[in-house]
């Protein structure tokens, strides 16, 4: 494992999209619709490259036999989130959950390429984050139907704090809840 570097931005964007099950690229697609960029992943790469709060500076990556295999992005949730408007209605339930844990470390994304799953990479990335967070509670949000993630988080000491119904991305989108989990320092 190592701290991410700016040059990892494109792979971080892919891993964030994997971690979000396509939610990130759906959101980033707005840049394509407004004509400012050619692809959603270009927007994701720019965000990972240029956003000081949620980009590469807050990321740890895991390598496996010379390949980037997974990444975790985390940051401190600051008071500024309290008054932040949702940039789109689908984000409002997520922001509402995050507002409950202002001051906590927040695991924004934990993604591992499918070919590298089952090797303990996600667990190792999460353990590294928990060591680094020290005495600060750590929180994250996942989907209620993501049993693999829920199992990892619960086995790492996270407890459910709250839920919020997700706003569907489209009429045929699978309905689900966002689940806020927190792990308090031991």
Secondary structure, 3 states (H helix, E strand, C coil): CEECCHHHHHHHHHHHHHHCCCHHHHHHCHHHHCCCCCCHHHHHHHHHHHCCCCCHHHEEEEEECCEEEEEEEEEECCHHHHHCCCCCHHHHHHHHHHHHHCCCEEEEEEEECHHHCCCCHHHHHHHHHHHHHCCCCEEEEEECCCHHHHHHHHHCCCEEEEEEECCCCCCCCCCCEEEEEEECCC
